[in-house]
């Protein structure tokens, strides 16, 4: 039976409505209108945007690495250079047959097997080796590493869409460990990690460029498509004042001496006096930048720059310069030196037993007498002593272009205890680097003008333009007259005093020895730091050599560095063709009295401050410097404990003030 049609309750007929089919038709029409409008917009109004998006999808950008600049020595010899390399990689998941566009516009089919043969020929590898690298489904695999730019260009011309090149480089150091700690080294991610590589990285690195090109749907580069390039700016080269020949001489000599005495380390600084140019910064053990993995951490830096030690009696030259400049003495000033000195309740002695002696001031310094040095130096106020050390740069870095330079430690004058105010006059209770000590002597040898040392000589742009680096302005520290008098004192120290083995045949030489106690890691002091700094030729000083040994083993009389200095300085003078001296050395008497026949019985050996002094060989009937040093004895009141009280040591750290010392300091100026 048919269903009755429903009617409104009020009896009014219902108006006909839209059926479902009508709604569907309307939706389809609306969609067509939207698509049509979109098509009109894309094709008629947004042509450039669509094209840009398509081009972006097809574009690829590769980095074109900048060439890192070279590091060269003063003669232009290469100390570090970069060889550009590429790592060839493959996306195994994309290895398949493809159509390659040829130069004549036609295409050719390249199968994976053909690609293997072509890659093997380009890389000079075995076919099987290349096939193994292409087989698989990994998105990244090496085909070859460290290939030359020429090899990579050949591979790139194959237009294999699944083969890529990643720029890499090899930094090589032709001289190996010679000047290794100065040149520095690179890390695995081309990060500069030491030496000149680190401090001059911004100049050496350059700026990478880029190359953008289009590829087809199958990943092949489109030869006729436009290419955009961002230019590469290669790094500049840095030329050093280091002379590779002098560096080798110094490094070999200090290494031999350090090994002979089983020293913890040794350094040698060679400097041109007139402008502070550093010609050598040698370490007895150093890093080979080609193999940094095998280097000890302690060998990565230049110790003459990074390690602060107590200078010992080399500091007496600074004290002498201050005293002469202030008008307190001249080299020939006569001073009566007692067997020991009592001052402010403190006892100062020398490293050899002696009675009362009439000395010249030159004789006091030449035989490294603490007593006479303090007698003269104490005429300066505390503030004057501190000020003079500051004038010479003690407690400050030199500014040399190497990382990790230590400023050393120079406590404020009002922080010195009653003993330290005197021991600083002979190099105890203060610490500084061997390089800083060398600059004190550079100032004296340069007519009183100090020029802070530098190792960077020039910058050479990629186009070959050489720009010399401006050197620091010299600063006058003492007058020329004072400097000349100090040179006289330094010369008699070698000719008549305690540093005869520093002599260089044919040349007039001057310098000063130093011995200080080295701090122990366990607190207190353990072993010695021995040094000698000298200049030549004394009548016209041109070169300076400073040699330092840390904790050499053996009798204190035979662990010095005067012989090593002589060996290095002699070769330096001959290397630079410096004419031999023609003038006779200066003559200043060391003593003005009659030397006693035997060492006096009233000598006071068991006191602090016995560091690094001696009698003179001309003392008739008196022990020689070596014999006198051998007879030196001491107790807990000896120089070692005194040094511990001052709280400074080889590393510039504070020593344990309660730790016992290792015995009295005795001179090591003879016997090197």
Buried (B, 14 or more C-beta within 10 A) or exposed (E): EEEEEEEEEEEEEEEEEEEEEEEEEEEEEEEEEEEEEEEEEEEEEBEEEEEEEEEEEBEEEBEEBBBBBBBBBBEEBBBBBBBBBBBBBBBBEBBEEBEBBEEEEEEEEBEBEBBBEBBBEBBEBEEEBBBEBBBEEEEEBEBBEEBEEEBBEBBBEBBBBBBBBBBBBEBEBEBBBBBBBBBBBBEEEBEBBBBBBBBBBEBBBBEBBEBEBBBBEEBBBBEEEEEEEBEBBBBBBBBBBBBBBBBBBBBBBBBBBBEBBEBBBBBBBBBBBBBBBBBBBBBBBBBBBBEBEEBEEBBBBBBBBBBBBBBBBBBBBBBBBBBBBBEBBBBBBBBEBBBBBEBEEBBBBBBBBBBEBBBBBBBBBBBBBBBBBBBBBBEBEBEBBBEBBEBBBBBBBBEBBBBBBBBBBBBEBEEBEEBBBBBBBBBBBBBBBBBBBBBBBBBBBBBBBBBBBBBBBBBBBBEEEEEEBEBBEBBBBBBEEBBBBBBBBBBBBBBBBBBBBBBBEBBBBBBBBBBBBBBBEEBBBBBBBBBBBBBBBBBEBBBBBBBBBBBBEBEBBBBBBBBBBBBBBBBBBBBEEBEEBEEEBBEBBBBBEEBBEEBEEEBBBBBBBBBBBBBBBBBEEBBBBBBBBBBBEBBEBBBBBBBBBBBBBBBBEEBBEEBBBBBBBBBBBBBB
